[in-house]
């Protein structure tokens, strides 16, 4: 495997990547389910964008969790479980929808981090 690819796309742990990839697949499945119910059909561009967002979602989520971890630290918040799950779902949806823009930040950081060691 090329060193650049190994340092970037191989930079996340396998359990973390597959866990986040699973959640990304749920968004892909939902979007494709809704698109197949449409009278307009599914365009190739839509399939391409949703596939790319799904593949990049773990890296976008890594960026989001890193930023939130930096801001929140090790604090614990006690909130209503329904509110928390709603916020979690919305942040996941935003990370998935913006993965094509957010993930390059995570990939650049992973490359930098793995190049240092």
VOBA-1610 file (N, C-alpha, C; in pm, whole numbers, padded with zeros to 5 digits, always signed):
BEGIN
Unk+00085-00118+00000Unk+00000+00000+00000Unk+00089+00124+00000Unk+00051+00222-00077Unk+00128+00346-00086Unk+00131+00414+00051Unk+00247+00470+00091Unk+00260+00530+00225Unk+00160+00643+00252Unk+00130+00723+00151Unk+00035+00833+00172Unk-00103+00778+00204Unk-00144+00675+00132Unk-00275+00614+00157Unk-00277+00548+00294Unk-00170+00480+00330Unk-00162+00414+00460Unk-00167+00515+00574Unk-00105+00631+00556Unk-00101+00732+00662Unk-00232+00810+00672Unk-00310+00815+00566Unk-00434+00892+00570Unk-00554+00799+00588Unk-00588+00725+00484Unk-00707+00640+00490Unk-00691+00524+00587Unk-00568+00483+00614Unk-00544+00377+00712Unk-00515+00431+00850Unk-00537+00560+00871Unk-00499+00624+00996Unk-00593+00600+01112Unk-00716+00563+01087Unk-00811+00535+01195Unk-00803+00388+01232Unk-00835+00359+01358Unk-00836+00218+01398Unk-00950+00147+01325Unk-00932+00020+01299Unk-01033-00057+01226Unk-01167-00060+01298Unk-01171-00084+01430Unk-01303-00084+01497Unk-01375+00051+01486Unk-01299+00161+01503Unk-01359+00294+01492Unk-01411+00318+01351Unk-01328+00285+01251Unk-01368+00308+01113Unk-01494+00229+01079Unk-01498+00101+01113Unk-01614+00019+01076Unk-01739+00057+01155Unk-01723+00102+01278Unk-01839+00150+01354Unk-01899+00273+01287Unk-01814+00369+01254Unk-01862+00490+01189Unk-01912+00460+01048Unk-01846+00370+00978Unk-01889+00333+00843Unk-02028+00271+00846Unk-02057+00191+00950Unk-02190+00132+00967Unk-02296+00242+00977Unk-02269+00344+01056Unk-02366+00453+01069Unk-02380+00530+00938Unk-02270+00546+00866Unk-02276+00610+00735Unk-02359+00529+00637Unk-02349+00397+00645Unk-02430+00310+00558Unk-02578+00325+00588Unk-02613+00352+00712Unk-02755+00372+00745Unk-02808+00496+00674Unk-02729+00602+00667Unk-02773+00721+00594Unk-02784+00692+00445Unk-02687+00619+00392Unk-02691+00580+00251Unk-02816+00498+00222Unk-02846+00401+00307Unk-02963+00317+00286Unk-03092+00399+00292Unk-03098+00492+00386Unk-03218+00576+00398Unk-03235+00664+00275Unk-03128+00726+00230Unk-03135+00814+00112Unk-03174+00734-00011Unk-03113+00618-00029Unk-03144+00535-00147Unk-03288+00482-00139Unk-03333+00447-00020Unk-03472+00402-00002Unk-03568+00513-00043Unk-03543+00634+00004Unk-03630+00747-00029Unk-03621+00780-00178Unk-03502+00770-00235Unk-03484+00803-00377Unk-03554+00701-00467Unk-03557+00576-00428Unk-03624+00475-00511Unk-03775+00491-00505Unk-03825+00559-00405Unk-03969+00585-00395Unk-04009+00708-00475Unk-03911+00781-00524Unk-03937+00903-00601Unk-03983+00869-00742Unk-04062+00956-00798Unk-04106+00936-00936Unk-03999+00973-01037Unk-03893+01043-00990Unk-03786+01088-01078Unk-03673+00987-01091Unk-03670+00887-01006Unk-03562+00788-01011Unk-03439+00837-00939Unk-03331+00764-00955Unk-03206+00796-00888Unk-03102+00830-00994Unk-03043+00948-00984Unk-02942+00988-01081Unk-02806+00931-01042Unk-02720+00917-01141Unk-02586+00868-01116Unk-02509+00962-01023Unk-02528+01093-01041Unk-02461+01191-00957Unk-02499+01177-00810Unk-02628+01153-00786Unk-02674+01136-00648Unk-02613+01010-00585Unk-02607+00904-00662Unk-02547+00780-00612Unk-02398+00802-00583Unk-02330+00872-00671Unk-02188+00899-00653Unk-02162+00982-00528Unk-02237+01089-00510Unk-02218+01176-00394Unk-02249+01101-00264Unk-02358+01025-00262Unk-02392+00952-00139Unk-02287+00844-00109Unk-02233+00780-00212Unk-02128+00680-00190Unk-02001+00745-00136Unk-01962+00857-00193Unk-01841+00927-00145Unk-01862+00976-00002Unk-01978+01034+00027Unk-02005+01079+00163Unk-02001+00963+00262Unk-02052+00848+00221Unk-02052+00732+00311Unk-01910+00684+00337Unk-01827+00680+00234Unk-01688+00636+00252Unk-01607+00735+00335Unk-01638+00865+00323Unk-01563+00967+00396Unk-01621+01000+00533Unk-01741+00951+00561Unk-01808+00983+00687Unk-01723+00953+00811Unk-01654+00838+00820Unk-01574+00814+00941Unk-01468+00922+00966Unk-01411+00976+00860Unk-01309+01080+00877Unk-01372+01213+00916Unk-01490+01242+00864Unk-01562+01363+00904Unk-01605+01353+01050Unk-01648+01236+01090Unk-01689+01215+01230Unk-01569+01227+01322Unk-01454+01180+01276Unk-01330+01193+01353Unk-01298+01341+01378Unk-01314+01424+01276Unk-01290+01568+01291Unk-01388+01626+01392Unk-01516+01593+01377Unk-01618+01646+01467Unk-01589+01605+01612Unk-01562+01477+01634Unk-01538+01429+01771Unk-01410+01487+01830Unk-01311+01513+01746Unk-01188+01576+01794Unk-01214+01719+01840Unk-01292+01793+01763Unk-01324+01931+01799Unk-01409+01935+01925Unk-01512+01852+01931Unk-01598+01848+02050Unk-01518+01803+02172Unk-01430+01705+02155Unk-01346+01660+02265Unk-01254+01770+02315Unk-01203+01852+02225Unk-01118+01964+02265Unk-01198+02068+02342Unk-01318+02099+02296Unk-01401+02202+02360Unk-01458+02154+02493Unk-01515+02034+02494Unk-01585+01983+02612Unk-01488+01923+02713Unk-01382+01862+02665Unk-01287+01798+02755Unk-01345+01670+02812Unk-01318+01646+02938Unk-01364+01524+03003Unk-01488+01549+03089Unk-01561+01655+03061Unk-01682+01687+03136Unk-01795+01591+03101Unk-01885+01574+03194Unk-02002+01491+03173Unk-02127+01578+03186Unk-02218+01561+03092Unk-02342+01637+03094Unk-02458+01541+03116Unk-02551+01580+03199Unk-02670+01501+03224Unk-02788+01571+03158Unk-02838+01511+03051Unk-02949+01569+02976Unk-03052+01460+02947Unk-03166+01503+02900Unk-03273+01411+02861Unk-03222+01321+02749Unk-03250+01192+02760Unk-03198+01095+02664Unk-03255+01120+02524Unk-03380+01162+02513Unk-03440+01188+02382Unk-03376+01309+02316Unk-03349+01412+02396Unk-03280+01530+02345Unk-03140+01493+02297Unk-03068+01415+02379Unk-02932+01375+02343Unk-02930+01293+02215Unk-03023+01199+02200Unk-03027+01115+02080Unk-03063+01198+01956Unk-03152+01296+01974Unk-03187+01384+01863Unk-03066+01465+01819Unk-02994+01523+01916Unk-02874+01602+01883Unk-02769+01512+01819Unk-02752+01391+01870Unk-02656+01297+01813Unk-02692+01264+01668Unk-02819+01238+01643Unk-02863+01208+01507Unk-02841+01327+01414Unk-02868+01447+01462Unk-02849+01566+01379Unk-02701+01589+01349Unk-02614+01570+01448Unk-02471+01589+01423Unk-02419+01480+01328Unk-02470+01360+01341Unk-02431+01254+01248Unk-02476+01288+01106Unk-02598+01337+01093Unk-02650+01374+00961Unk-02569+01489+00900Unk-02533+01586+00982Unk-02452+01697+00932Unk-02313+01651+00890Unk-02253+01563+00971Unk-02121+01510+00935Unk-02129+01427+00807Unk-02235+01349+00793Unk-02249+01267+00672Unk-02270+01356+00550Unk-02360+01454+00562Unk-02390+01541+00448Unk-02270+01627+00409Unk-02188+01665+00506Unk-02072+01748+00476Unk-01942+01673+00471Unk-01949+01540+00468Unk-01827+01459+00474Unk-01729+01492+00363Unk-01779+01523+00246Unk-01692+01552+00132Unk-01609+01680+00157Unk-01659+01768+00244Unk-01588+01891+00277Unk-01510+01880+00408Unk-01562+01804+00505Unk-01502+01795+00638Unk-01389+01692+00641Unk-01406+01579+00573Unk-01310+01469+00580Unk-01168+01507+00537Unk-01149+01593+00436Unk-01010+01629+00402Unk-00931+01688+00518Unk-00998+01755+00610Unk-00930+01808+00729Unk-00879+01692+00814Unk-00964+01593+00834Unk-00923+01477+00912Unk-00815+01397+00844Unk-00825+01382+00712Unk-00723+01309+00638Unk-00588+01381+00643Unk-00590+01513+00633Unk-00466+01590+00643Unk-00405+01577+00782Unk-00490+01582+00884Unk-00438+01565+01021Unk-00380+01426+01040Unk-00450+01323+00993Unk-00399+01186+01008Unk-00266+01168+00936Unk-00254+01227+00817Unk-00127+01219+00745Unk-00016+01287+00825Unk-00044+01406+00877Unk+00055+01479+00958Unk+00091+01398+01083Unk-00009+01347+01152Unk+00014+01274+01277Unk+00096+01147+01253Unk+00065+01073+01148Unk+00137+00947+01122Unk+00272+00972+01054Unk+00293+01091+01001Unk+00423+01122+00944Unk+00524+01161+01053Unk+00472+01215+01163Unk+00559+01254+01275Unk+00620+01133+01342Unk+00543+01025+01353Unk+00591+00909+01430Unk+00676+00816+01349
//
